[in-house]
Amino acid sequence: MKIALVQINPVIGDFAYNRAQIISWVEKARSKGCDLAVFPELVLCGYPPQDLLERPAFIAQHDKTLKTLITSVSGIAVICGHLEKHTDSTGKPLHNSASLIADGKLLFTAQKRLLPTYDVFDEARYFEPGRRSQSFEYKGLRLGITVCEDIWNDKGSFPQQLYATDPVSDLVSCQQSGGRNIDLLVNISASPFQIDKENVKHDIFTRVCTNNNLPLIYVNQVGGQDSLLFDGWSMAMDSRGRIIARAARFMEDMVVVDTDTWQGEMHGRQILEIRDQEAEADVSKMSLQEAGTVHAALVMGVRDYAAKCGFTKGVVGLSGGIDSAVTCAIACEAFGAENILGVAMPSPYTSDESIEDAKQLAVNLDCRFEVIAISPVFSALKESLAPIFSASENSATPGVDITEQNMQARIRGNLLMALSNKYGFLLLSTGNKSEMAVGYCTLYGDMSGGLAVISDVPKLLVYKLAQNINQDREIIPTRIIEKPPSAELAPNQLDQDDLPAYDVLDPILTAYLEQNLSVAEIAAMGFARHIVDDVVRRVRINEYKRKQAPIGLKVTSKAFGYGRRYPTAQNFREEDAS
């Protein structure tokens, strides 16, 4: 049998578009002589639909579209993900299902059994789990059809299994009750990208194939959806765990595999960089190849967020620093440089070099560049506030304290939002994860925007991204990369005057946020206890800022956003738990 693995980029709720895309790719698969085309999880409505699933009209339109899709399929079979109503009198109203469709008929449906409720996933909120794992024979092959998480419970891959049920084991052991052995395991998925997840995925899939002597067809969604970035990279793996077909990454694609010869097309790179656990926590050990993968993910995320939300142009505030430079380079690749406006907004404390560097960046990227000086507005604002500030018992510290620094950032945020409103630009905020974690950012100032491009990118990784961007030619001026980071909101200001060095801060944040290590465990790694205490304190007290930040693109295992649910009003300190 010739099977097409088809990874597409659905738009949540655009049923007509999604159906048209499915039909178009089905025709391409049929023209290649394929007997079966396999599509991702919930491809008909897009993933994740979240609380749209609570709207009866959404379900009704989905069901209507599914019926028309079924009648449209002929001359080839299709496996696709869709919603299914749960008909029992108790339980959640829906199933997350996968169906085999052929010649105008729905032949078989498998219901997702393992519903993830960790990190960004909340499927138990909406779906009833399937009760049984069943297979179906099509054209002489017994297919075991599973949905995403159903194959992520391999005993050998996790120190503690999250679920008591293993759908793959149930499918393999079905012959013990009179059933026939399955010939092929099929998994349709909507599995988001994150750094180094592919190594985990490869390990799990290899174990599933080799332990059960089964080949695997894995088809994953591709595209950006709000903060989630789906990388596609669908694959076919033989029973010995060898990848024999691989789709491209971060783009729609189709690859064909022949089950008679177990040969297939290779559109995506097969090589994985296997890294140990220590290396995973150390961004400084990340290769340029891996940084390039993150870069591609972010470009896709910006492009899809803009397109799906109706934006064709973007605006970026250019400080002359590395964060805004990397953000602008990503934006130019996503939108096209002709559709990006870079704006420098010098204050009395902005160096001439920063303006020069911002302008040179725009020249290198070939995007539009404007300068709006904020000194007049800053002076007027200080003058307006002077009577109140001077009359206060807690009068402002002479010179430039945190209030005056934040005023400058908020002036810039107002100017950028004005441009966004006037011209319909998407404002891209430029703060990195390290800053967001410890609150080194200004609410309603540099945090203003519609999309936070690098808010899940630690500062050290920002430097890696800059190196990757400059691989072929100098796009980001060398001086931007080499100069010490500074917000330039006060005379002679440097980030490291207020924060630990980033090669100290980033590993502490990774250990605390992503690995859930305690303060004592992090200090035992060699970091000064008072520094760890201060970093953790800053993370805790700045939750309110992050709750008001624009949506950010997720690339690490734990990003700020709806996958990290911490209360804002809380006062937990780890020493209290002893």
C-alpha positions as CSV (number, residue, x, y, z in Angstrom):
1,M,0.0,0.0,0.0
2,K,1.2,3.5,-0.8
3,I,0.5,5.9,2.1
4,A,0.7,9.7,1.9
5,L,1.7,11.5,5.2
6,V,0.1,14.9,4.8
7,Q,0.9,17.6,7.3
8,I,-1.2,20.8,6.9
9,N,-1.6,24.1,8.7
10,P,-5.3,24.3,9.6
11,V,-7.0,27.5,10.7
12,I,-9.1,27.0,13.9
13,G,-12.8,27.3,13.1
14,D,-12.4,28.0,9.4
15,F,-14.1,24.8,8.4
16,A,-14.5,25.7,4.7
17,Y,-10.8,26.4,4.4
18,N,-9.7,23.3,6.3
19,R,-12.0,21.1,4.2
20,A,-10.7,22.6,1.0
21,Q,-7.1,22.0,2.1
22,I,-7.8,18.4,2.9
23,I,-9.5,17.8,-0.4
24,S,-6.6,19.5,-2.3
25,W,-4.0,17.4,-0.6
26,V,-6.1,14.2,-1.1
27,E,-6.1,14.9,-4.8
28,K,-2.3,15.3,-4.8
29,A,-2.0,12.0,-2.9
30,R,-4.3,10.3,-5.4
31,S,-2.3,11.7,-8.3
32,K,0.8,9.9,-6.8
33,G,-1.0,6.6,-6.8
34,C,-1.6,6.5,-3.0
35,D,-4.1,4.2,-1.5
36,L,-4.4,6.1,1.8
37,A,-3.8,9.7,2.9
38,V,-3.2,10.4,6.6
39,F,-3.9,13.8,8.2
40,P,-3.2,15.3,11.6
41,E,-5.2,15.3,14.8
42,L,-8.4,17.5,14.8
43,V,-7.4,18.7,11.4
44,L,-11.0,19.5,10.5
45,C,-11.4,22.2,13.2
46,G,-7.8,22.9,14.0
47,Y,-5.9,22.3,17.2
48,P,-6.4,23.4,20.0
49,P,-10.0,24.7,19.6
50,Q,-10.2,25.4,23.4
51,D,-13.5,26.8,24.6
52,L,-14.9,27.0,21.1
53,L,-15.8,23.4,21.8
54,E,-18.4,24.7,24.2
55,R,-20.3,26.6,21.5
56,P,-23.1,24.5,19.9
57,A,-22.8,26.4,16.6
58,F,-19.1,25.4,16.4
59,I,-20.0,21.7,16.8
60,A,-22.8,21.9,14.4
61,Q,-20.7,23.5,11.7
62,H,-18.0,21.0,12.3
63,D,-20.4,18.1,11.9
64,K,-21.8,19.5,8.7
65,T,-18.3,19.9,7.3
66,L,-17.4,16.3,8.2
67,K,-20.4,15.0,6.4
68,T,-19.5,16.9,3.2
69,L,-15.9,15.7,3.5
70,I,-17.0,12.1,3.8
71,T,-19.0,12.3,0.6
72,S,-16.1,14.0,-1.2
73,V,-13.6,11.2,-0.6
74,S,-13.5,8.6,-3.4
75,G,-10.8,6.6,-5.1
76,I,-8.5,6.8,-2.1
77,A,-9.0,6.4,1.7
78,V,-8.4,9.1,4.2
79,I,-7.6,9.1,7.9
80,C,-8.2,12.4,9.6
81,G,-8.8,13.8,13.0
82,H,-12.2,15.3,14.0
83,L,-14.7,15.8,16.8
84,E,-17.2,13.1,17.7
85,K,-20.2,13.4,20.0
86,H,-20.1,11.3,23.1
87,T,-23.5,9.7,23.2
88,D,-23.6,8.2,26.7
89,S,-25.7,9.9,29.4
90,T,-22.7,10.6,31.5
91,G,-19.3,12.1,30.8
92,K,-17.9,14.9,28.6
93,P,-19.9,15.7,25.5
94,L,-17.1,15.0,22.9
95,H,-14.5,12.6,21.8
96,N,-11.2,13.5,20.1
97,S,-11.4,11.0,17.3
98,A,-9.7,9.7,14.1
99,S,-11.7,8.1,11.3
100,L,-10.9,6.0,8.2
101,I,-13.0,7.3,5.3
102,A,-13.3,5.7,1.9
103,D,-15.7,5.9,-1.1
104,G,-18.1,8.2,0.6
105,K,-18.3,6.2,3.8
106,L,-16.9,6.4,7.3
107,L,-15.5,2.9,7.8
108,F,-13.9,3.1,11.3
109,T,-13.4,5.5,14.1
110,A,-10.9,5.4,17.0
111,Q,-11.3,7.6,20.0
112,K,-8.4,9.2,21.8
113,R,-7.9,7.4,25.1
114,L,-5.1,9.4,26.8
115,L,-6.1,13.0,27.4
116,P,-3.2,15.2,28.5
117,T,-3.8,17.8,31.2
118,Y,-0.2,19.1,31.7
119,D,1.5,22.2,30.5
120,V,-0.5,23.8,27.6
121,F,-2.9,20.8,27.3
122,D,-6.3,20.7,28.9
123,E,-8.1,18.0,27.0
124,A,-9.9,16.4,29.9
125,R,-11.8,19.7,30.2
126,Y,-13.6,19.0,26.9
127,F,-13.3,15.3,25.9
128,E,-14.4,11.9,27.1
129,P,-11.6,9.3,26.8
130,G,-12.1,6.4,24.5
131,R,-12.6,3.1,26.3
132,R,-11.1,0.6,24.0
133,S,-8.3,0.3,21.5
134,Q,-9.5,-1.4,18.3
135,S,-7.9,-2.1,14.9
136,F,-9.4,-2.2,11.4
137,E,-8.3,-4.0,8.2
138,Y,-8.0,-2.0,5.0
139,K,-6.6,-3.4,1.8
140,G,-5.0,-6.3,3.6
141,L,-3.3,-4.3,6.3
142,R,-4.6,-4.4,9.9
143,L,-4.3,-0.7,11.1
144,G,-4.0,0.3,14.7
145,I,-5.1,3.9,14.7
146,T,-4.1,6.1,17.7
147,V,-4.3,9.8,18.5
148,C,-1.2,11.8,19.7
149,E,-0.9,11.1,23.4
150,D,-2.0,7.5,23.0
151,I,1.6,6.5,22.1
152,W,3.2,8.7,24.7
153,N,2.9,6.3,27.6
154,D,5.7,3.8,26.9
155,K,6.9,2.3,30.1
156,G,10.6,2.3,29.1
157,S,10.6,6.0,28.2
158,F,9.3,7.6,31.4
159,P,10.3,7.0,35.0
160,Q,6.7,7.3,36.0
161,Q,3.9,6.7,33.5
162,L,1.1,9.3,33.6
163,Y,-1.6,6.9,32.7
164,A,-2.7,3.4,33.9
165,T,-3.7,2.5,30.3
166,D,-1.3,1.9,27.4
167,P,-3.3,1.9,24.1
168,V,-0.4,0.6,22.1
169,S,0.0,-2.4,24.4
170,D,-3.8,-3.0,24.2
171,L,-3.7,-3.0,20.4
172,V,-0.7,-5.4,20.3
173,S,-2.3,-7.8,22.8
174,C,-5.7,-7.8,21.1
175,Q,-4.9,-11.2,19.5
176,Q,-5.0,-12.8,22.9
177,S,-8.8,-12.3,22.9
178,G,-9.1,-13.7,19.3
179,G,-8.1,-10.6,17.4
180,R,-5.5,-10.4,14.6
181,N,-2.1,-8.8,15.1
182,I,-1.9,-5.3,13.8
183,D,0.4,-4.7,10.8
184,L,0.8,-1.0,11.1
185,L,0.5,1.6,13.9
186,V,-0.9,4.9,12.8
187,N,-0.7,8.0,15.0
188,I,-2.2,11.3,14.1
189,S,-1.0,14.2,16.2
190,A,-0.9,17.9,17.1
191,S,2.3,17.9,19.1
192,P,3.9,21.4,19.6
193,F,7.5,22.1,19.0
194,Q,9.9,22.8,21.9
195,I,13.7,22.7,22.2
196,D,15.1,19.2,22.3
197,K,11.6,17.5,22.3
198,E,12.5,15.7,19.1
199,N,15.1,13.6,21.0
200,V,12.4,12.5,23.4
201,K,10.0,11.8,20.6
202,H,12.5,9.8,18.7
203,D,13.3,7.7,21.7
204,I,9.6,6.9,22.4
205,F,8.8,6.1,18.8
206,T,11.9,3.9,18.5
207,R,10.9,1.9,21.6
208,V,7.3,1.6,20.5
209,C,8.4,0.2,17.1
210,T,11.2,-2.1,18.3
211,N,9.5,-3.4,21.4
212,N,6.3,-4.3,19.5
213,N,7.9,-5.2,16.2
214,L,5.6,-2.7,14.5
215,P,6.2,0.0,11.8
216,L,4.7,3.4,12.6
217,I,3.1,6.2,10.6
218,Y,3.2,9.5,12.4
219,V,1.5,12.6,11.0
220,N,1.8,15.9,12.9
221,Q,0.1,19.2,12.5
222,V,2.3,22.1,11.2
223,G,2.0,25.8,11.7
224,G,1.7,28.5,14.4
225,Q,-1.5,28.7,16.6
226,D,-1.3,31.5,19.1
227,S,1.7,30.7,21.3
228,L,2.0,27.1,20.1
229,L,4.4,26.2,17.2
230,F,3.7,22.9,15.5
231,D,6.7,21.7,13.5
232,G,5.2,18.9,11.4
233,W,8.2,16.7,10.7
234,S,5.9,13.7,10.1
235,M,7.6,10.4,9.7
236,A,7.4,6.7,8.9
237,M,9.5,4.4,11.0
238,D,10.0,0.7,10.3
239,S,9.8,-2.1,12.9
240,R,13.5,-1.7,13.7
241,G,13.1,2.0,14.5
242,R,14.7,3.3,11.4
243,I,13.2,6.5,9.9
244,I,12.3,5.7,6.2
245,A,10.2,8.7,5.4
246,R,10.4,12.2,6.8
247,A,8.4,15.3,5.9
248,A,9.8,18.9,6.0
249,R,9.8,20.9,9.2
250,F,7.8,24.1,9.8
251,M,5.9,23.9,6.5
252,E,3.1,22.1,4.9
253,D,4.3,18.9,3.1
254,M,3.4,15.4,1.9
255,V,5.7,12.4,1.8
256,V,4.8,9.0,0.4
257,V,5.8,5.6,1.9
258,D,5.3,2.2,0.3
259,T,4.5,-0.5,2.8
260,D,5.4,-3.3,0.4
261,T,9.1,-2.2,0.2
262,W,9.1,0.1,3.3
263,Q,10.8,2.8,1.3
264,G,9.7,6.5,1.4
265,E,10.6,10.1,0.7
266,M,13.0,12.1,2.8
267,H,12.1,15.8,2.7
268,G,13.3,16.7,6.2
269,R,16.7,16.2,7.7
270,Q,17.0,12.9,9.5
271,I,19.9,13.8,11.8
272,L,19.2,14.4,15.4
273,E,21.7,16.1,17.8
274,I,21.5,13.9,20.8
275,R,22.2,15.9,23.9
276,D,22.5,14.8,27.5
277,Q,20.4,16.2,30.3
278,E,23.1,18.7,31.5
279,A,23.5,20.0,28.0
280,E,19.7,20.5,27.6
281,A,19.9,23.0,30.5
282,D,22.8,24.9,29.1
283,V,21.9,27.2,26.2
284,S,25.6,28.0,25.7
285,K,26.1,24.5,24.5
286,M,23.4,24.8,21.8
287,S,24.8,24.5,18.3
288,L,24.0,27.0,15.5
289,Q,22.0,24.2,13.8
290,E,19.8,24.0,16.9
291,A,19.5,27.8,17.1
292,G,18.5,27.7,13.4
293,T,15.7,25.4,14.3
294,V,14.4,27.8,16.9
295,H,14.8,30.6,14.4
296,A,12.7,28.8,11.9
297,A,10.0,28.1,14.5
298,L,9.8,31.7,15.5
299,V,9.6,32.9,11.9
300,M,6.7,30.5,11.3
301,G,5.0,31.6,14.5
302,V,5.1,35.2,13.6
303,R,4.0,34.6,10.0
304,D,1.1,32.4,11.0
305,Y,-0.1,34.6,13.9
306,A,-0.1,37.6,11.6
307,A,-1.8,35.9,8.7
308,K,-4.5,34.2,10.8
309,C,-5.2,37.4,12.7
310,G,-5.4,39.5,9.5
311,F,-2.1,41.5,9.7
312,T,0.1,42.1,6.7
313,K,2.6,44.6,8.2
314,G,4.5,44.9,11.4
315,V,6.3,47.5,13.5
316,V,9.3,47.0,15.8
317,G,10.9,49.5,18.2
318,L,14.7,49.5,17.5
319,S,16.8,50.3,20.5
320,G,20.2,49.4,19.0
321,G,20.3,46.4,21.2
322,I,20.4,42.7,20.5
323,D,16.8,41.8,21.5
324,S,15.1,44.3,19.1
325,A,17.6,43.4,16.4
326,V,16.9,39.7,16.5
327,T,13.1,40.4,16.7
328,C,13.3,42.7,13.7
329,A,15.3,40.2,11.6
330,I,12.7,37.5,12.4
331,A,9.9,39.9,11.5
332,C,11.5,40.8,8.2
333,E,11.7,37.1,7.3
334,A,8.1,36.5,8.4
335,F,6.4,39.5,6.8
336,G,8.9,40.5,4.1
337,A,11.3,43.4,4.8
338,E,9.1,45.8,2.8
339,N,6.3,45.2,5.3
340,I,8.3,46.1,8.5
341,L,8.8,49.5,10.0
342,G,11.7,49.9,12.5
343,V,11.4,52.8,14.8
344,A,14.2,54.3,16.9
345,M,13.1,56.5,19.8
346,P,16.1,58.1,21.4
347,S,15.9,59.6,24.8
348,P,18.5,61.9,26.6
349,Y,20.3,58.7,27.6
350,T,20.5,57.0,24.2
351,S,24.0,56.8,22.8
352,D,24.8,57.9,19.3
353,E,26.1,54.4,18.6
354,S,22.7,52.9,19.4
355,I,21.0,55.1,16.8
356,E,23.7,54.3,14.3
357,D,23.4,50.6,15.0
358,A,19.6,50.6,14.7
359,K,19.9,52.4,11.4
360,Q,22.5,50.1,10.0
361,L,20.4,47.1,11.0
362,A,17.5,48.5,9.0
363,V,19.8,49.1,6.0
364,N,21.1,45.5,6.2
365,L,17.5,44.2,6.5
366,D,16.2,46.6,3.8
367,C,13.3,47.6,6.0
368,R,11.8,51.1,6.5
369,F,13.4,53.1,9.3
370,E,12.2,56.1,11.2
371,V,13.5,58.1,14.2
372,I,11.1,59.7,16.7
373,A,12.9,61.5,19.5
374,I,11.2,61.2,22.9
375,S,13.1,63.9,24.8
376,P,10.4,66.6,24.2
377,V,7.6,64.4,25.4
378,F,9.7,63.2,28.3
379,S,10.4,66.7,29.4
380,A,6.8,67.7,29.1
381,L,5.7,64.7,31.2
382,K,8.2,65.4,33.9
383,E,7.1,69.0,34.0
384,S,3.4,68.0,34.3
385,L,4.3,65.7,37.2
386,A,6.8,67.9,39.0
387,P,4.3,69.7,41.3
388,I,2.9,66.4,42.5
389,F,6.3,64.7,42.8
390,S,7.9,67.6,44.7
391,A,4.9,67.8,47.1
392,S,5.0,64.1,47.9
393,E,6.4,62.9,51.2
394,N,8.1,60.2,49.2
395,S,9.4,62.7,46.6
396,A,11.4,61.2,43.7
397,T,15.0,60.6,44.1
398,P,17.1,63.4,42.5
399,G,18.1,62.4,39.0
400,V,16.6,59.4,37.2
401,D,15.1,56.7,39.4
402,I,12.9,53.8,38.3
403,T,9.9,56.1,37.8
404,E,11.6,58.3,35.2
405,Q,13.0,55.1,33.5
406,N,9.6,53.6,33.2
407,M,8.2,56.9,31.9
408,Q,10.6,56.7,29.0
409,A,9.6,53.1,28.2
410,R,5.9,54.1,28.4
411,I,6.4,57.0,26.0
412,R,7.9,54.6,23.5
413,G,5.1,52.1,24.0
414,N,2.5,54.9,23.4
415,L,4.3,56.0,20.2
416,L,4.5,52.4,18.8
417,M,0.9,51.7,19.6
418,A,-0.1,54.9,17.9
419,L,1.6,53.7,14.7
420,S,0.0,50.4,15.1
421,N,-3.5,52.0,15.4
422,K,-3.0,54.5,12.6
423,Y,-1.7,52.0,10.0
424,G,-2.9,48.6,11.2
425,F,0.6,47.3,12.0
426,L,1.1,44.4,14.3
427,L,3.4,45.7,17.1
428,L,6.0,43.1,18.0
429,S,7.4,43.4,21.5
430,T,11.0,42.6,21.9
431,G,11.5,41.4,25.5
432,N,13.4,38.1,26.1
433,K,12.5,35.3,28.6
434,S,15.2,36.3,31.1
435,E,13.8,39.8,31.4
436,M,10.2,38.7,31.6
437,A,11.1,36.2,34.3
438,V,12.6,38.7,36.7
439,G,10.4,41.7,35.7
440,Y,13.2,43.6,34.0
441,C,10.6,45.2,31.7
442,T,8.0,48.0,31.9
443,L,4.3,47.3,32.1
444,Y,2.5,49.4,29.4
445,G,6.0,50.3,28.1
446,D,8.3,47.9,26.3
447,M,5.8,45.2,27.1
448,S,3.3,46.8,24.8
449,G,2.4,44.8,21.7
450,G,0.3,42.2,20.0
451,L,2.9,39.4,19.9
452,A,5.9,38.8,22.0
453,V,8.3,37.2,19.6
454,I,11.2,36.2,21.9
455,S,9.5,36.1,25.3
456,D,10.3,32.4,25.7
457,V,13.9,32.9,24.4
458,P,16.5,33.2,27.2
459,K,19.1,36.0,26.7
460,L,22.0,33.6,26.0
461,L,19.9,32.0,23.2
462,V,19.2,35.4,21.8
463,Y,22.9,35.7,21.2
464,K,22.9,32.3,19.5
465,L,20.0,33.4,17.3
466,A,22.0,36.5,16.3
467,Q,24.9,34.4,15.3
468,N,22.6,32.2,13.3
469,I,21.1,35.2,11.5
470,N,24.6,36.4,10.7
471,Q,25.9,33.0,9.3
472,D,26.0,34.1,5.7
473,R,26.5,37.8,6.0
474,E,26.4,40.5,8.6
475,I,22.8,41.4,9.1
476,I,22.9,42.3,12.8
477,P,25.9,44.8,13.2
478,T,28.7,43.3,15.2
479,R,28.7,46.2,17.6
480,I,25.2,45.3,18.6
481,I,26.3,41.7,19.5
482,E,29.5,42.7,21.3
483,K,28.4,45.6,23.4
484,P,27.2,45.1,27.0
485,P,23.3,45.0,27.2
486,S,21.8,48.2,28.4
487,A,18.2,49.7,28.6
488,E,19.8,53.2,28.2
489,L,17.1,54.7,30.5
490,A,19.7,56.3,32.8
491,P,23.3,57.6,32.5
492,N,25.9,54.8,32.1
493,Q,23.3,52.1,32.7
494,L,24.0,48.4,32.2
495,D,21.8,45.4,32.6
496,Q,24.3,43.8,34.9
497,D,24.0,46.7,37.3
498,D,20.6,45.4,38.3
499,L,20.8,41.7,37.3
500,P,23.3,38.8,37.7
501,A,25.3,38.2,34.6
502,Y,23.2,36.3,32.0
503,D,25.5,33.3,32.1
504,V,24.5,33.0,35.8
505,L,20.9,34.2,35.5
506,D,19.8,31.9,32.6
507,P,20.9,28.6,34.1
508,I,19.2,29.6,37.4
509,L,16.0,30.4,35.6
510,T,16.1,27.2,33.5
511,A,16.6,25.1,36.7
512,Y,13.8,26.9,38.5
513,L,11.2,27.3,35.7
514,E,11.7,24.3,33.5
515,Q,13.2,21.7,35.8
516,N,11.3,22.7,38.9
517,L,14.4,22.5,41.1
518,S,14.3,23.9,44.6
519,V,16.4,26.9,45.7
520,A,18.6,24.6,47.7
521,E,19.1,22.3,44.7
522,I,20.0,25.2,42.4
523,A,22.5,26.6,45.0
524,A,24.0,23.2,45.1
525,M,24.8,23.5,41.4
526,G,27.4,26.1,42.4
527,F,25.3,29.4,42.4
528,A,25.5,31.7,45.4
529,R,22.4,31.2,47.6
530,H,21.7,34.9,48.0
531,I,21.6,35.2,44.2
532,V,19.3,32.3,43.7
533,D,17.0,33.6,46.5
534,D,16.8,37.0,44.8
535,V,16.1,35.5,41.3
536,V,13.3,33.3,42.7
537,R,11.9,36.3,44.6
538,R,11.8,38.4,41.4
539,V,10.1,35.6,39.5
540,R,7.4,35.4,42.2
541,I,6.7,39.1,42.6
542,N,6.5,39.9,38.9
543,E,3.8,37.4,38.0
544,Y,1.4,40.3,37.7
545,K,3.4,41.8,34.9
546,R,3.5,38.6,32.9
547,K,-0.2,38.1,33.2
548,Q,-0.6,41.3,31.3
549,A,2.0,40.7,28.7
550,P,1.1,40.0,25.0
551,I,0.9,36.4,23.9
552,G,4.4,34.9,23.4
553,L,5.7,32.2,21.1
554,K,6.6,29.0,23.0
555,V,9.9,27.3,22.4
556,T,11.0,25.9,25.8
557,S,9.5,23.2,27.9
558,K,7.8,25.8,30.2
559,A,6.9,29.1,28.8
560,F,5.1,32.0,30.5
561,G,1.5,31.9,29.4
562,Y,-1.4,29.5,29.9
563,G,0.9,26.5,30.3
564,R,2.3,28.0,33.5
565,R,-0.5,28.6,35.9
566,Y,0.8,30.3,39.0
567,P,-1.4,32.6,41.2
568,T,-0.5,36.3,41.2
569,A,-1.4,36.9,44.8
570,Q,0.7,34.4,46.7
571,N,3.5,34.4,49.2
572,F,5.0,30.9,49.0
573,R,8.6,30.7,50.0
574,E,10.4,27.4,49.8
575,E,12.0,27.6,53.3
576,D,8.5,27.6,54.8
577,A,8.0,24.0,53.5
578,S,10.6,22.5,55.7
